[in-house]
Amino acid sequence: MTAGHAGPYAGGVPLAEVVRSGFVEGFHHGSVVVLDAAGRVLDAAGDVRAPVFPRSSAKPMQTAGMLRAGLPVTEPADLALVSASHHGEPPHLARVAALLHGAGLGEADLHCPPDLPIGAAAAEAVLRAGGGPTRLRMNCSGKHAGMLLTCRAAGWPIAGYWQPEHPLQRRLRATVEEFTGERVAATGVDGCGAPVLAVSLTGLATAFHRLVSAAPGTVERTVADAMRAYPAMVSGTGPDAEDNLLMGGIPGLLTKVGAEGVMAAALPGAGAVALKIDDGGRRARPPVLVSALRRLGVTAPVLAQLAEPPINGGGARVGEVRAVW
């Protein structure tokens, strides 16, 4: 385990360009690291050694830590949901509610804030039907349900389960440090209210490499297999559900998006990737990931589908966002 990092994140380099009507009107900067099949750095751009908040890309590590601490969830679809940034679709809500009910808990026990589903169309549908923000609809409700169930199983107090010094969070921090091979450089509050732990992009890619390379039956492999078997539980079924599209389109691939332009992916026998788009924009994330996966020799129709997100003008496509790295 490394003792520290190369200082605060210094920002990245141009990774994607925005093209409108054949004219380059802007760039997205960021950092990206690519590991080979042995876990060694194959390629990199920007600052990949300094710590960043991986946001929801850390969820697979957290789920593995929960399993080690006694999380009583065995159904792969439920493990995928605990690792998810779900889109608040009916199957997501029903499963989270069932997990809580089975432990004698309810929505009020979740610390994540009330929210609408991810995606403008889904949120609009809820509002049209007379609904509104709820804790179940918050995209991290599966993770929070898993945390509550783990506390019950381990005999830890439910009160304050989201606090960094709670026994659960100390255990999850140790798991993140083990998987990344780094000491956590900073602890913050994630959008859902749970701790978010700063590690480098290289450490994040290393963790994903471990998740897919672990032996069957280990907690790492159990989490990776569950997410890959149920990618729609990890995200959703809409056109903006990147994790579902990628894992559904590339057998064996593990991916997890995170807020502020973060994403990590790994494919056994090929390697792993972690990236951050500095401005936090989602639209540059897919083309940069596609470029990174192609450097590992990965080919699939879904890569062409995601390689150039469209830029529209007057209701029609007039350009695209495309990788320049």
PLY file of the C-alpha trace (Angstrom):
ply
format ascii 1.0
element vertex 325
property float x
property float y
property float z
element edge 324
property int vertex1
property int vertex2
end_header
0.00 0.00 0.00
1.37 3.41 -0.94
1.82 5.97 1.80
0.41 8.91 -0.10
-0.21 10.63 -3.40
1.43 13.10 -5.75
-0.30 16.12 -4.25
-3.72 17.65 -5.00
-5.36 16.93 -8.32
-3.83 19.26 -10.89
-6.43 18.86 -13.59
-6.27 17.15 -16.92
-5.59 17.63 -20.60
-7.95 17.89 -23.59
-9.66 14.51 -23.92
-12.68 15.33 -26.09
-13.70 18.03 -28.53
-17.13 19.46 -29.23
-17.78 19.79 -32.95
-20.72 21.79 -34.31
-21.31 22.03 -38.05
-17.71 20.99 -38.68
-16.37 23.69 -36.35
-14.60 22.82 -33.09
-16.32 25.02 -30.52
-14.91 23.63 -27.32
-13.05 20.95 -25.39
-13.54 18.78 -22.33
-10.40 18.34 -20.24
-9.74 15.46 -17.91
-7.53 12.56 -16.92
-7.61 8.88 -17.84
-5.51 5.82 -17.04
-5.46 2.46 -18.83
-4.10 -0.69 -17.17
-3.14 -3.79 -19.12
-4.25 -7.33 -18.36
-1.58 -7.63 -15.66
-2.67 -4.42 -13.94
0.27 -2.32 -15.16
-0.17 1.20 -16.55
-0.40 0.90 -20.32
-1.36 4.48 -21.16
-2.39 7.63 -19.32
-3.22 11.28 -19.86
-3.58 14.06 -17.34
-3.11 13.64 -13.60
-3.74 9.99 -12.72
-1.74 9.76 -9.47
-3.32 12.53 -7.39
-6.48 11.83 -5.38
-9.97 12.50 -6.70
-13.38 11.63 -5.34
-14.50 8.54 -7.31
-18.11 9.21 -6.32
-20.42 6.29 -7.22
-17.65 4.43 -9.06
-16.60 3.31 -5.57
-19.86 1.42 -4.97
-18.62 -2.04 -6.04
-15.83 -1.76 -3.45
-18.33 -0.70 -0.82
-20.59 -3.64 -1.60
-17.65 -6.02 -1.28
-16.87 -4.48 2.11
-20.48 -4.93 3.18
-20.40 -8.60 2.21
-17.29 -9.10 4.31
-19.06 -7.44 7.23
-22.06 -9.75 6.95
-24.45 -8.19 4.41
-27.19 -10.86 4.26
-27.92 -10.48 0.55
-27.38 -13.45 -1.74
-29.55 -12.69 -4.78
-27.28 -11.33 -7.53
-29.92 -8.83 -8.65
-30.04 -7.39 -5.13
-26.25 -7.20 -4.92
-26.29 -5.33 -8.23
-28.83 -2.92 -6.75
-26.71 -2.33 -3.64
-23.89 -1.39 -6.07
-26.14 0.77 -8.23
-26.84 4.32 -9.19
-30.30 3.20 -10.22
-32.67 5.25 -12.33
-35.67 4.90 -10.03
-37.58 2.52 -12.28
-40.33 0.32 -10.75
-38.11 -2.80 -10.39
-35.49 -0.74 -8.54
-38.00 0.74 -6.12
-39.72 -2.58 -5.47
-36.45 -4.36 -4.69
-35.13 -1.66 -2.37
-38.44 -1.64 -0.50
-38.34 -5.43 -0.23
-34.79 -5.42 1.15
-35.76 -2.92 3.82
-39.01 -4.72 4.70
-37.20 -8.05 5.08
-35.03 -6.47 7.77
-37.92 -4.79 9.57
-36.92 -1.40 8.20
-38.58 1.18 6.01
-37.92 4.15 3.77
-37.71 6.48 6.79
-34.59 4.61 7.94
-32.69 5.63 4.81
-30.39 8.61 5.26
-30.17 9.42 1.54
-32.20 12.55 0.69
-35.52 12.48 -1.19
-35.02 12.80 -4.93
-36.63 12.24 -8.30
-35.47 9.50 -10.67
-32.37 10.05 -12.80
-33.34 11.23 -16.27
-35.61 14.07 -17.27
-38.26 11.82 -18.84
-38.55 9.56 -15.79
-38.68 12.51 -13.40
-41.32 14.20 -15.53
-43.42 11.02 -15.55
-43.39 10.90 -11.75
-44.45 14.53 -11.51
-47.22 14.09 -14.10
-48.58 11.20 -12.07
-48.76 13.39 -8.98
-45.65 11.96 -7.33
-42.57 13.68 -6.04
-39.14 13.13 -4.55
-38.76 10.16 -2.20
-35.82 8.48 -0.51
-36.50 5.27 -2.43
-36.26 7.13 -5.75
-32.84 8.55 -4.83
-30.30 6.72 -7.00
-28.23 5.57 -3.99
-31.13 4.04 -2.04
-29.90 0.52 -2.84
-26.49 1.27 -1.33
-28.07 2.79 1.76
-30.39 -0.20 2.15
-27.33 -2.46 1.97
-25.60 -0.39 4.63
-28.60 -0.70 6.95
-28.83 -4.46 6.45
-25.10 -4.82 7.09
-25.40 -2.93 10.37
-28.26 -5.17 11.47
-26.29 -8.31 10.59
-23.09 -7.11 12.28
-24.82 -5.88 15.42
-23.82 -2.27 14.78
-26.13 0.64 15.58
-28.27 1.93 12.74
-28.15 5.45 14.11
-25.52 7.44 12.28
-24.60 4.57 9.94
-23.47 7.18 7.40
-20.99 8.89 9.69
-17.29 8.36 8.80
-16.45 7.06 12.29
-19.29 4.53 12.37
-17.95 0.93 12.48
-19.51 0.25 9.07
-17.82 3.20 7.39
-14.47 2.39 8.98
-14.76 -1.12 7.56
-15.66 0.19 4.09
-12.74 2.62 4.17
-10.38 -0.28 4.92
-11.80 -2.18 1.94
-11.30 0.78 -0.40
-7.70 1.14 0.77
-7.08 -2.58 0.28
-8.57 -2.73 -3.21
-6.93 0.46 -4.50
-3.59 -0.17 -2.78
-3.66 3.40 -1.48
-4.43 5.26 1.68
-7.52 7.41 1.47
-6.33 11.00 0.99
-9.52 12.78 2.04
-13.05 12.04 3.21
-16.01 14.05 1.98
-19.80 13.87 1.97
-21.22 12.33 -1.19
-24.45 13.50 -2.78
-26.36 10.78 -0.92
-24.92 11.80 2.46
-22.57 8.82 2.86
-18.79 9.25 2.94
-16.85 9.59 -0.31
-13.18 8.65 -0.16
-10.47 10.24 -2.29
-8.12 7.92 -4.18
-6.24 8.27 -7.46
-7.57 7.23 -10.84
-4.77 4.66 -10.94
-5.99 3.26 -7.63
-9.58 3.17 -8.89
-8.57 1.29 -12.04
-6.52 -1.09 -9.89
-9.59 -1.84 -7.78
-11.72 -2.61 -10.84
-8.96 -4.84 -12.21
-9.08 -6.74 -8.93
-12.87 -7.05 -9.03
-12.89 -8.85 -12.37
-9.66 -10.81 -11.86
-10.52 -12.31 -8.47
-11.25 -16.01 -8.10
-14.86 -17.20 -8.19
-16.43 -17.21 -4.76
-14.48 -14.21 -3.44
-16.47 -11.14 -2.47
-14.81 -9.17 -5.28
-15.87 -11.64 -7.93
-19.32 -12.08 -6.39
-20.00 -8.35 -6.70
-18.56 -8.13 -10.22
-20.56 -11.15 -11.40
-23.79 -9.77 -9.93
-23.37 -6.39 -11.61
-22.52 -7.96 -14.96
-25.48 -10.33 -14.75
-27.96 -7.55 -13.92
-26.66 -4.35 -15.55
-30.15 -2.82 -15.74
-30.31 -2.99 -11.94
-27.00 -1.10 -11.78
-28.39 1.79 -13.82
-31.62 1.56 -15.81
-33.09 0.69 -19.19
-33.10 4.08 -20.91
-30.80 5.42 -23.64
-28.67 7.27 -21.07
-28.03 4.20 -18.90
-24.34 3.85 -19.76
-23.60 0.97 -17.40
-26.47 -1.10 -18.77
-25.54 -0.38 -22.37
-21.87 -1.20 -21.92
-22.17 -4.28 -19.73
-25.04 -5.57 -21.86
-23.07 -5.01 -25.05
-19.65 -6.34 -23.99
-19.73 -9.74 -22.25
-17.54 -9.76 -19.14
-17.14 -5.99 -18.93
-17.67 -4.35 -15.53
-18.43 -0.62 -15.47
-19.65 1.92 -12.96
-20.28 5.59 -13.54
-19.76 8.26 -10.92
-20.81 11.88 -10.59
-18.54 14.71 -11.72
-17.51 12.90 -14.89
-15.98 9.80 -13.28
-16.15 6.29 -14.71
-14.30 3.02 -14.21
-14.33 -0.20 -16.21
-12.52 -3.51 -16.39
-12.56 -6.58 -18.61
-10.82 -9.80 -17.54
-7.91 -10.67 -19.80
-7.85 -7.15 -21.26
-7.33 -4.56 -18.51
-8.99 -1.69 -16.68
-9.76 2.00 -17.14
-10.56 4.94 -14.86
-11.30 8.47 -16.01
-12.46 11.86 -14.80
-13.85 14.70 -16.90
-12.81 17.88 -15.11
-15.97 19.90 -15.75
-18.13 17.01 -14.53
-20.02 16.82 -17.81
-21.55 13.47 -18.72
-21.37 13.86 -22.49
-17.58 13.53 -22.72
-17.43 10.42 -20.56
-18.59 7.82 -23.15
-16.26 8.82 -26.02
-13.22 8.92 -23.72
-14.10 5.52 -22.26
-14.58 4.11 -25.75
-11.15 5.40 -26.77
-9.59 3.81 -23.68
-11.29 0.44 -24.21
-10.19 0.37 -27.84
-6.60 0.78 -26.65
-7.13 -2.52 -24.83
-8.30 -4.17 -28.04
-11.96 -4.23 -27.05
-14.38 -4.27 -29.98
-18.19 -4.28 -29.93
-21.04 -2.48 -31.73
-21.95 -0.63 -28.54
-18.62 1.21 -28.68
-19.54 2.78 -32.01
-22.94 3.65 -30.55
-21.35 5.60 -27.69
-18.23 6.94 -29.41
-19.71 10.24 -30.63
-22.63 11.65 -28.62
-24.64 13.96 -30.87
-24.69 17.75 -30.86
-28.04 19.07 -32.06
-29.07 22.26 -33.76
-32.56 23.16 -34.97
-33.86 19.78 -33.88
-31.35 17.81 -35.96
-27.89 16.40 -35.43
-25.26 18.88 -36.54
-22.15 17.57 -34.77
-20.77 15.38 -32.08
-18.52 15.09 -29.05
-15.52 12.97 -29.94
-12.36 11.81 -28.22
-9.09 13.53 -29.12
-6.97 11.23 -26.95
0 1
1 2
2 3
3 4
4 5
5 6
6 7
7 8
8 9
9 10
10 11
11 12
12 13
13 14
14 15
15 16
16 17
17 18
18 19
19 20
20 21
21 22
22 23
23 24
24 25
25 26
26 27
27 28
28 29
29 30
30 31
31 32
32 33
33 34
34 35
35 36
36 37
37 38
38 39
39 40
40 41
41 42
42 43
43 44
44 45
45 46
46 47
47 48
48 49
49 50
50 51
51 52
52 53
53 54
54 55
55 56
56 57
57 58
58 59
59 60
60 61
61 62
62 63
63 64
64 65
65 66
66 67
67 68
68 69
69 70
70 71
71 72
72 73
73 74
74 75
75 76
76 77
77 78
78 79
79 80
80 81
81 82
82 83
83 84
84 85
85 86
86 87
87 88
88 89
89 90
90 91
91 92
92 93
93 94
94 95
95 96
96 97
97 98
98 99
99 100
100 101
101 102
102 103
103 104
104 105
105 106
106 107
107 108
108 109
109 110
110 111
111 112
112 113
113 114
114 115
115 116
116 117
117 118
118 119
119 120
120 121
121 122
122 123
123 124
124 125
125 126
126 127
127 128
128 129
129 130
130 131
131 132
132 133
133 134
134 135
135 136
136 137
137 138
138 139
139 140
140 141
141 142
142 143
143 144
144 145
145 146
146 147
147 148
148 149
149 150
150 151
151 152
152 153
153 154
154 155
155 156
156 157
157 158
158 159
159 160
160 161
161 162
162 163
163 164
164 165
165 166
166 167
167 168
168 169
169 170
170 171
171 172
172 173
173 174
174 175
175 176
176 177
177 178
178 179
179 180
180 181
181 182
182 183
183 184
184 185
185 186
186 187
187 188
188 189
189 190
190 191
191 192
192 193
193 194
194 195
195 196
196 197
197 198
198 199
199 200
200 201
201 202
202 203
203 204
204 205
205 206
206 207
207 208
208 209
209 210
210 211
211 212
212 213
213 214
214 215
215 216
216 217
217 218
218 219
219 220
220 221
221 222
222 223
223 224
224 225
225 226
226 227
227 228
228 229
229 230
230 231
231 232
232 233
233 234
234 235
235 236
236 237
237 238
238 239
239 240
240 241
241 242
242 243
243 244
244 245
245 246
246 247
247 248
248 249
249 250
250 251
251 252
252 253
253 254
254 255
255 256
256 257
257 258
258 259
259 260
260 261
261 262
262 263
263 264
264 265
265 266
266 267
267 268
268 269
269 270
270 271
271 272
272 273
273 274
274 275
275 276
276 277
277 278
278 279
279 280
280 281
281 282
282 283
283 284
284 285
285 286
286 287
287 288
288 289
289 290
290 291
291 292
292 293
293 294
294 295
295 296
296 297
297 298
298 299
299 300
300 301
301 302
302 303
303 304
304 305
305 306
306 307
307 308
308 309
309 310
310 311
311 312
312 313
313 314
314 315
315 316
316 317
317 318
318 319
319 320
320 321
321 322
322 323
323 324
